[in-house]
Amino acid sequence: MLRYRESLGLLPVVRARRRGARHRQFSAADLEAVAFGLAIEQRYDVSPAALAFGLRVLTDPTARAQIAELGRKVGRIRPLPAMAMDFEKERALRLLGNPPGGFPPRERPKDTGVL
């Protein structure tokens, strides 16, 4: 069971093994992490694979964004109110130095006659 959890990424990163060592030696911290993972699985009634996927969602921005989008599509996550989206758009434009109405027209460089 520990090898399975290790393969899922539910154990701390393996330290360098001694040459010729066939078995990993678990520290107290490793075993504490396993116990904590087991407690989470029991409390929320999830499998080790589901817990590993939860960790991936927390650490992978692309997975997080896609899961959030799915949550909005199925109604589990409410979409941001339109006013909040408008506020964020105007804030971003201000930070970029552009007026709220959009991007200013590009100015052409003046011809100085020097090449």
Buried (B, 14 or more C-beta within 10 A) or exposed (E): EEEEBBEBBBBBEEEEEEEEEEEBEBEEEBEEBBEEBBEBBEEEEBEBEEBBBBEBBEEEEEEEEEBEEEEEEEEEEEEEEEEEEEEEEBEEBEEEEEEEEEEEEEEEEEEEEEE
